[in-house]
Amino acid sequence: MLIRIDAVDLPGRTRAAPADSDGPSYVDIHVAVQRRDRPAEVLEPQPGDAASATWTLQCTATSTPDGIEVTGPYVQDRLGRRFVYLSWGTVDDSGVFTMFRRAKIMLDAVPSDVLAAAAHDGLLVGRLGLTDSHGGPLCARVEPPHITWTDEPARQDGLSPRWGAVQGAR
């Protein structure tokens, strides 16, 4: 099975320090998918001012007595809850990504009928906006209604029907 994350409404490339605190400011903000158990390894960082960002992840969907279990190189598993991390970070002049915040795309919040259909059809699609209510990078747990999940048929050649080659299949 593939998981495709389609994101819009990115917050921008810079973030000023909050006026009411001593929090940091950020420059050259990017967002990427974090590899499982490897916070420093991120997939396809996208600039924070992009019109949209998309990642397609290779996963395995297994039917269990409790439902469909999703695993893969970019699927995190903490305390029995599965999710995908979207990591926010800055990129320095040498291209090094330094994370400062993350969002958890909660897979256990995918409606069970949508997940079962996606496991059968081959593609689970999550669509979301990445700007929080304060105009900054979205963080914390992301569940419906902040993300919309649908299933779509995957192409037989292993490509995502919308975006071409599958990413993250290591």
C-alpha atoms as one frame of an Amber mdcrd trajectory, in Angstrom:
protein
   0.000   0.000   0.000   1.064   3.586  -0.564   0.328   6.574   1.645   0.310
   9.935  -0.107   0.270  13.108   1.955  -0.966  16.160   0.030  -0.343  19.401
   1.902  -1.373  22.978   1.115  -1.405  26.283   2.990   2.217  26.169   4.108
   3.116  28.880   6.663   6.076  30.500   4.938   9.859  30.396   4.920  10.387
  32.561   8.021   8.839  32.821  11.463   9.488  35.796  13.710   9.965  35.316
  17.436   6.697  35.711  19.354   6.272  39.279  20.645   4.979  38.079  24.026
   7.813  35.614  24.810  11.494  34.964  24.345  10.889  32.177  21.790  13.221
  31.839  18.811  12.746  33.065  15.269  13.277  30.738  12.293  14.673  31.354
   8.811  14.591  29.071   5.737  11.858  26.811   7.130  11.242  23.475   5.401
   8.940  20.524   6.122   9.679  16.841   5.475   8.646  13.331   6.476  10.845
  11.831   9.197  12.122   8.271   8.890  11.084   5.904  11.689  13.439   6.098
  14.696  15.844   8.389  12.796  14.964  12.026  13.576  17.891  13.355  11.537
  16.832  11.471   8.385  14.058  13.260   6.516  12.435  12.622   3.144  12.230
  15.375   0.541  12.287  18.620   2.542   9.909  21.132   0.963  10.242  24.904
   1.420   7.805  26.425   3.893   6.554  28.875   1.263   5.752  26.254  -1.405
   2.271  26.333  -2.916   1.898  22.673  -1.935   3.937  19.668  -0.819   3.440
  15.967  -1.480   5.118  12.833  -0.182   4.346   9.255  -1.249   5.401   6.510
   1.158   5.674   2.769   0.599   3.917   0.868   3.402   2.628  -2.556   4.266
  -0.990  -3.023   5.308  -1.665  -6.195   7.294  -5.064  -7.411   8.427  -5.101
  -8.231  12.152  -7.899  -9.135  14.586  -7.891  -5.449  15.644  -8.094  -4.093
  12.081  -5.552  -3.002   9.483  -2.003  -2.481  10.763   0.196  -0.146   8.715
   3.988  -0.403   8.857   6.840   0.980   6.809  10.100   2.912   6.946   8.313
   6.211   7.641   5.538   4.893   9.923   6.255   5.544  13.602   4.896   3.236
  16.330   4.713   4.602  19.867   2.656   2.895  22.542   0.656   1.046  19.889
  -0.316   4.221  18.006   0.919   4.500  14.439   1.609   7.824  12.786   3.793
   9.679  10.301   5.925  12.584  11.523   6.031  15.750   9.463   9.149  17.492
  10.737   9.611  21.248  10.546  13.161  22.499  10.417  15.510  25.118   9.163
  17.999  24.445   6.373  21.397  26.110   6.678  23.733  27.221   3.881  25.285
  23.736   3.662  21.859  22.078   3.316  21.656  20.660   6.854  18.077  20.266
   8.143  17.665  21.095  11.854  14.282  20.121  13.264  12.453  22.477  15.613
   8.889  21.132  15.606   6.859  18.101  14.433   3.310  17.180  13.540   1.995
  13.636  14.064  -0.262  12.469  11.233  -2.262   9.908  13.211  -2.937   6.750
  11.194  -5.172   5.247  13.870  -7.554   8.169  13.230  -8.120   7.085   9.616
 -11.731   5.857   9.379 -11.612   2.047   9.389 -13.653   1.722   6.184 -11.316
   4.126   4.348  -8.226   2.288   5.615  -9.666  -1.110   4.613 -10.520   0.198
   1.129  -7.049   1.752   0.758  -5.407  -1.514   1.824  -7.409  -3.220  -0.925
  -7.079  -0.513  -3.601  -3.469   0.338  -2.835  -3.443   4.061  -1.968  -4.378
   6.021   1.154  -4.417   9.806   0.639  -4.310  12.366   3.440  -5.018  16.018
   2.565  -4.303  18.806   5.025  -3.267  22.400   5.502   0.031  23.015   7.274
  -0.553  26.416   8.889  -1.825  26.444  12.472  -4.357  28.885  13.927  -1.546
  31.339  14.825  -0.061  31.390  11.310   2.847  29.101  12.193   3.850  25.553
  11.234   1.211  22.966  12.180   2.355  20.759  15.058   1.029  18.247  17.608
  -1.403  15.443  16.715  -3.231  15.777  13.403  -6.574  13.982  13.172  -9.833
  14.639  11.308 -11.208  17.228  10.723  -7.716  18.760  10.253  -6.877  16.021
   7.758  -9.163  14.339   5.243  -8.489  10.689   4.368  -9.581   8.995   1.134
  -8.673   5.814  -0.678  -7.744   5.685  -4.346  -6.621   2.916  -6.660  -2.846
   2.640  -7.002  -1.355   2.055 -10.426  -0.131  -1.448 -11.161   3.369  -0.187
 -11.993   3.877   0.909  -8.364   3.605   4.598  -9.127   1.367   6.991  -7.315
  -1.409   7.917  -9.779  -0.934  11.625  -9.243   2.757  12.202  -8.639   4.918
   9.553 -10.312   7.652   7.592  -8.574   7.100   6.279  -5.070   9.326   7.805
  -2.420  10.616   6.306   0.786  10.774   2.679  -0.336  14.012   1.739   1.421
